[in-house]
């Protein structure tokens, strides 16, 4: 029997509480995911619970990550007519966004003296976790650290993305969704879906397309960046 059966109930209770708190206070910085992490970590420290055992106890939640990404296809289907009308623009935006994310992160890491392994770890930071970890492993990076980079990129986009878009006076829902999905993958998409279904649909689309583009181009682009930088 799993000694840490309470991992799942703890995670769900904390997340639902943090989500309700964030909805009531309406402060972008109070992202439910970040709040949940801030609450659960002290609990694990106080109870002397190793993270590996906590993770093992809540493995079922981790296994739901990929199906949850697939579930984002529903709002995508509802916007299919607009997507067909704008497919050239959408592909162009996702291609430019994917290239920018890969080149900027990797080039800055190398310029600051990071090793080849760390640069490979950072390169797929702007795609969803399962894809990022697979890309990182294929490039010789550290998948676990790539997952953390993905989390940070997603959290920053979910917290500050809409604020930045508002400051830039970008009101078009498709543009907002594509921008967030490009930079902040699943976490940003979840935030878009909470605000507007159309934004969520285009963010979901960007998440999928950018994942495919990054998977195909990262193995070719990474050696080129190493040679140039």
C-alpha positions as a Markdown table, in Angstrom:
| # | Residue | x | y | z |
|---|---|---|---|---|
| 1 | Unk | 0.0 | 0.0 | 0.0 |
| 2 | Unk | 1.2 | 3.5 | -0.8 |
| 3 | Unk | 2.3 | 5.2 | 2.4 |
| 4 | Unk | 1.8 | 8.6 | 0.8 |
| 5 | Unk | -1.8 | 8.1 | -0.3 |
| 6 | Unk | -2.5 | 11.5 | 1.1 |
| 7 | Unk | -0.4 | 13.2 | -1.6 |
| 8 | Unk | -3.3 | 13.4 | -4.1 |
| 9 | Unk | -5.9 | 14.8 | -1.6 |
| 10 | Unk | -3.4 | 17.3 | -0.3 |
| 11 | Unk | -2.5 | 18.5 | -3.8 |
| 12 | Unk | -6.1 | 18.8 | -4.9 |
| 13 | Unk | -7.3 | 20.6 | -1.7 |
| 14 | Unk | -4.4 | 23.1 | -1.8 |
| 15 | Unk | -4.9 | 23.8 | -5.5 |
| 16 | Unk | -8.6 | 24.3 | -5.3 |
| 17 | Unk | -8.2 | 26.6 | -2.3 |
| 18 | Unk | -5.5 | 28.6 | -4.1 |
| 19 | Unk | -7.7 | 28.8 | -7.2 |
| 20 | Unk | -10.6 | 30.1 | -5.2 |
| 21 | Unk | -8.4 | 32.7 | -3.5 |
| 22 | Unk | -6.9 | 33.9 | -6.8 |
| 23 | Unk | -10.4 | 34.2 | -8.3 |
| 24 | Unk | -11.6 | 36.3 | -5.3 |
| 25 | Unk | -8.6 | 38.6 | -5.1 |
| 26 | Unk | -8.1 | 38.9 | -8.9 |
| 27 | Unk | -4.3 | 39.7 | -8.6 |
| 28 | Unk | -2.3 | 38.3 | -11.5 |
| 29 | Unk | 0.7 | 37.5 | -9.3 |
| 30 | Unk | -1.5 | 35.1 | -7.3 |
| 31 | Unk | -1.4 | 32.3 | -9.8 |
| 32 | Unk | -3.0 | 29.1 | -8.4 |
| 33 | Unk | -0.1 | 27.0 | -9.4 |
| 34 | Unk | 2.5 | 29.2 | -7.8 |
| 35 | Unk | 0.4 | 29.6 | -4.7 |
| 36 | Unk | 0.0 | 25.8 | -4.5 |
| 37 | Unk | 3.8 | 25.3 | -4.7 |
| 38 | Unk | 4.4 | 27.9 | -2.0 |
| 39 | Unk | 2.0 | 26.1 | 0.3 |
| 40 | Unk | 3.0 | 22.5 | -0.4 |
| 41 | Unk | 6.7 | 22.9 | -0.1 |
| 42 | Unk | 6.6 | 24.1 | 3.6 |
| 43 | Unk | 4.2 | 21.2 | 4.3 |
| 44 | Unk | 6.7 | 18.7 | 2.9 |
| 45 | Unk | 9.5 | 20.4 | 4.9 |
| 46 | Unk | 7.6 | 20.4 | 8.1 |
| 47 | Unk | 6.5 | 16.8 | 7.8 |
| 48 | Unk | 10.0 | 15.7 | 6.6 |
| 49 | Unk | 8.5 | 14.2 | 3.5 |
| 50 | Unk | 11.0 | 13.6 | 0.7 |
| 51 | Unk | 9.9 | 15.0 | -2.6 |
| 52 | Unk | 10.5 | 11.7 | -4.3 |
| 53 | Unk | 8.0 | 10.0 | -2.0 |
| 54 | Unk | 5.4 | 12.8 | -2.4 |
| 55 | Unk | 5.8 | 12.6 | -6.2 |
| 56 | Unk | 5.4 | 8.8 | -6.1 |
| 57 | Unk | 2.2 | 9.2 | -4.1 |
| 58 | Unk | 0.7 | 11.7 | -6.6 |
| 59 | Unk | 2.0 | 10.0 | -9.7 |
| 60 | Unk | -1.6 | 9.7 | -11.1 |
| 61 | Unk | -1.8 | 13.5 | -11.4 |
| 62 | Unk | 1.4 | 13.6 | -13.4 |
| 63 | Unk | 0.0 | 10.9 | -15.6 |
| 64 | Unk | -2.9 | 13.1 | -16.4 |
| 65 | Unk | -0.7 | 15.8 | -17.8 |
| 66 | Unk | -0.7 | 14.5 | -21.4 |
| 67 | Unk | -4.4 | 13.8 | -21.5 |
| 68 | Unk | -5.1 | 17.2 | -20.2 |
| 69 | Unk | -3.1 | 18.7 | -23.1 |
| 70 | Unk | -5.2 | 16.6 | -25.5 |
| 71 | Unk | -8.4 | 17.9 | -23.9 |
| 72 | Unk | -7.5 | 21.4 | -25.0 |
| 73 | Unk | -8.5 | 20.3 | -28.5 |
| 74 | Unk | -12.2 | 20.9 | -27.7 |
| 75 | Unk | -12.0 | 24.7 | -27.8 |
| 76 | Unk | -9.7 | 24.4 | -30.7 |
| 77 | Unk | -12.4 | 22.5 | -32.7 |
| 78 | Unk | -14.9 | 25.2 | -31.9 |
| 79 | Unk | -12.7 | 27.8 | -33.6 |
| 80 | Unk | -12.0 | 25.7 | -36.6 |
| 81 | Unk | -13.6 | 28.0 | -39.1 |
| 82 | Unk | -11.4 | 31.0 | -38.1 |
| 83 | Unk | -8.3 | 28.8 | -38.0 |
| 84 | Unk | -8.9 | 27.6 | -41.6 |
| 85 | Unk | -9.3 | 31.2 | -42.7 |
| 86 | Unk | -6.0 | 32.3 | -41.0 |
| 87 | Unk | -3.8 | 29.2 | -41.2 |
| 88 | Unk | -0.9 | 30.9 | -43.1 |
| 89 | Unk | -0.7 | 33.7 | -40.5 |
| 90 | Unk | -0.9 | 31.2 | -37.6 |
| 91 | Unk | 1.9 | 29.0 | -39.0 |
| 92 | Unk | 4.1 | 32.0 | -39.6 |
| 93 | Unk | 3.5 | 33.3 | -36.1 |
| 94 | Unk | 4.2 | 29.9 | -34.5 |
| 95 | Unk | 7.4 | 29.4 | -36.7 |
| 96 | Unk | 8.8 | 32.8 | -35.7 |
| 97 | Unk | 7.8 | 32.3 | -32.1 |
| 98 | Unk | 9.4 | 28.9 | -31.9 |
| 99 | Unk | 12.6 | 30.0 | -33.5 |
| 100 | Unk | 12.8 | 33.1 | -31.3 |
| 101 | Unk | 12.3 | 31.1 | -28.2 |
| 102 | Unk | 14.9 | 28.5 | -29.1 |
| 103 | Unk | 17.6 | 30.9 | -30.4 |
| 104 | Unk | 17.2 | 33.5 | -27.6 |
| 105 | Unk | 17.4 | 31.1 | -24.7 |
| 106 | Unk | 20.2 | 29.0 | -26.1 |
| 107 | Unk | 22.3 | 31.9 | -27.3 |
| 108 | Unk | 22.0 | 33.9 | -24.0 |
| 109 | Unk | 23.0 | 30.8 | -22.1 |
| 110 | Unk | 26.0 | 30.1 | -24.2 |
| 111 | Unk | 27.0 | 33.8 | -24.2 |
| 112 | Unk | 26.9 | 33.8 | -20.4 |
| 113 | Unk | 29.3 | 30.8 | -20.3 |
| 114 | Unk | 26.8 | 27.9 | -19.8 |
| 115 | Unk | 28.0 | 24.4 | -20.8 |
| 116 | Unk | 26.6 | 22.6 | -23.8 |
| 117 | Unk | 24.5 | 20.5 | -21.6 |
| 118 | Unk | 22.9 | 23.4 | -19.8 |
| 119 | Unk | 22.3 | 25.1 | -23.2 |
| 120 | Unk | 20.5 | 22.0 | -24.4 |
| 121 | Unk | 18.5 | 21.9 | -21.3 |
| 122 | Unk | 17.3 | 25.5 | -21.7 |
| 123 | Unk | 16.6 | 25.3 | -25.5 |
| 124 | Unk | 13.1 | 23.7 | -25.3 |
| 125 | Unk | 11.8 | 25.9 | -22.4 |
| 126 | Unk | 8.8 | 27.2 | -24.4 |
| 127 | Unk | 7.0 | 24.0 | -25.2 |
| 128 | Unk | 4.9 | 21.8 | -23.0 |
| 129 | Unk | 6.7 | 19.6 | -20.4 |
| 130 | Unk | 6.6 | 16.1 | -22.0 |
| 131 | Unk | 7.9 | 17.5 | -25.3 |
| 132 | Unk | 10.5 | 19.6 | -23.7 |
| 133 | Unk | 11.9 | 16.7 | -21.6 |
| 134 | Unk | 12.1 | 14.5 | -24.7 |
| 135 | Unk | 13.9 | 17.2 | -26.8 |
| 136 | Unk | 16.3 | 17.9 | -23.9 |
| 137 | Unk | 17.2 | 14.3 | -23.6 |
| 138 | Unk | 17.8 | 14.0 | -27.3 |
| 139 | Unk | 20.2 | 17.0 | -27.3 |
| 140 | Unk | 22.1 | 15.8 | -24.3 |
| 141 | Unk | 20.5 | 18.1 | -21.8 |
| 142 | Unk | 19.0 | 17.4 | -18.3 |
| 143 | Unk | 15.2 | 16.6 | -18.7 |
| 144 | Unk | 14.4 | 17.3 | -15.0 |
| 145 | Unk | 15.9 | 20.8 | -15.2 |
| 146 | Unk | 14.1 | 21.4 | -18.5 |
| 147 | Unk | 10.9 | 20.7 | -16.8 |
| 148 | Unk | 11.7 | 23.4 | -14.2 |
| 149 | Unk | 12.5 | 25.8 | -17.1 |
| 150 | Unk | 9.2 | 25.0 | -18.7 |
| 151 | Unk | 7.4 | 25.6 | -15.4 |
| 152 | Unk | 9.1 | 29.0 | -14.9 |
| 153 | Unk | 8.4 | 30.1 | -18.5 |
| 154 | Unk | 4.7 | 29.0 | -18.2 |
| 155 | Unk | 4.3 | 30.6 | -14.8 |
| 156 | Unk | 5.8 | 33.9 | -15.9 |
| 157 | Unk | 3.5 | 34.0 | -19.0 |
| 158 | Unk | 0.4 | 33.0 | -17.0 |
| 159 | Unk | 1.1 | 35.8 | -14.4 |
| 160 | Unk | 2.5 | 38.6 | -16.6 |
| 161 | Unk | 1.5 | 37.7 | -20.1 |
| 162 | Unk | -1.9 | 39.4 | -20.2 |
| 163 | Unk | -0.6 | 42.5 | -18.4 |
| 164 | Unk | 2.1 | 42.9 | -21.0 |
| 165 | Unk | -0.4 | 42.5 | -23.9 |
| 166 | Unk | -2.7 | 45.0 | -22.3 |
| 167 | Unk | 0.2 | 47.5 | -21.9 |
| 168 | Unk | 1.0 | 47.0 | -25.6 |
| 169 | Unk | -2.7 | 47.5 | -26.4 |
| 170 | Unk | -3.0 | 44.2 | -28.2 |
| 171 | Unk | -6.8 | 43.5 | -28.1 |
| 172 | Unk | -7.2 | 40.9 | -30.8 |
| 173 | Unk | -8.1 | 37.6 | -29.1 |
| 174 | Unk | -6.4 | 35.4 | -31.7 |
| 175 | Unk | -3.2 | 37.4 | -31.4 |
| 176 | Unk | -3.3 | 37.3 | -27.6 |
| 177 | Unk | -3.9 | 33.6 | -27.6 |
| 178 | Unk | -1.1 | 32.8 | -30.1 |
| 179 | Unk | 1.4 | 35.0 | -28.2 |
| 180 | Unk | 0.7 | 33.3 | -24.9 |
| 181 | Unk | 0.6 | 29.8 | -26.4 |
| 182 | Unk | 3.9 | 30.5 | -28.1 |
| 183 | Unk | 5.7 | 31.6 | -25.0 |
| 184 | Unk | 4.0 | 29.9 | -22.1 |
| 185 | Unk | 2.6 | 26.6 | -23.4 |
| 186 | Unk | 0.1 | 24.7 | -21.2 |
| 187 | Unk | 0.1 | 27.1 | -18.2 |
| 188 | Unk | -0.4 | 30.1 | -20.3 |
| 189 | Unk | -3.1 | 28.3 | -22.3 |
| 190 | Unk | -5.0 | 27.4 | -19.1 |
| 191 | Unk | -4.9 | 31.1 | -18.1 |
| 192 | Unk | -6.2 | 32.1 | -21.5 |
| 193 | Unk | -9.0 | 29.6 | -21.3 |
| 194 | Unk | -10.1 | 31.0 | -18.0 |
| 195 | Unk | -10.2 | 34.5 | -19.4 |
| 196 | Unk | -11.7 | 33.8 | -22.9 |
| 197 | Unk | -12.5 | 30.6 | -24.8 |
| 198 | Unk | -11.3 | 32.0 | -28.1 |
| 199 | Unk | -8.0 | 33.1 | -26.6 |
| 200 | Unk | -7.7 | 29.6 | -25.1 |
| 201 | Unk | -8.4 | 28.0 | -28.4 |
| 202 | Unk | -5.7 | 29.9 | -30.3 |
| 203 | Unk | -3.3 | 29.5 | -27.4 |
| 204 | Unk | -3.9 | 25.7 | -27.5 |
| 205 | Unk | -3.3 | 25.7 | -31.2 |
| 206 | Unk | 0.0 | 27.6 | -30.8 |
| 207 | Unk | 1.0 | 25.1 | -28.0 |
| 208 | Unk | 0.6 | 22.2 | -30.4 |
| 209 | Unk | 2.2 | 23.7 | -33.5 |
| 210 | Unk | 5.2 | 25.1 | -31.6 |
| 211 | Unk | 5.7 | 21.8 | -30.0 |
| 212 | Unk | 5.9 | 20.1 | -33.4 |
| 213 | Unk | 8.1 | 22.9 | -34.9 |
| 214 | Unk | 10.5 | 22.8 | -31.9 |
| 215 | Unk | 10.7 | 19.0 | -32.0 |
| 216 | Unk | 11.6 | 19.0 | -35.7 |
| 217 | Unk | 14.0 | 22.0 | -35.7 |
| 218 | Unk | 15.8 | 21.8 | -32.4 |
| 219 | Unk | 18.1 | 18.9 | -33.4 |
| 220 | Unk | 19.2 | 20.9 | -36.4 |
| 221 | Unk | 19.3 | 24.3 | -34.8 |
| 222 | Unk | 21.3 | 23.4 | -31.7 |
| 223 | Unk | 24.5 | 22.3 | -33.4 |
| 224 | Unk | 24.4 | 25.5 | -35.6 |
| 225 | Unk | 24.1 | 27.7 | -32.5 |
| 226 | Unk | 27.0 | 25.9 | -30.9 |
| 227 | Unk | 29.1 | 26.5 | -33.9 |
| 228 | Unk | 28.1 | 30.2 | -34.2 |
| 229 | Unk | 28.1 | 31.2 | -30.5 |
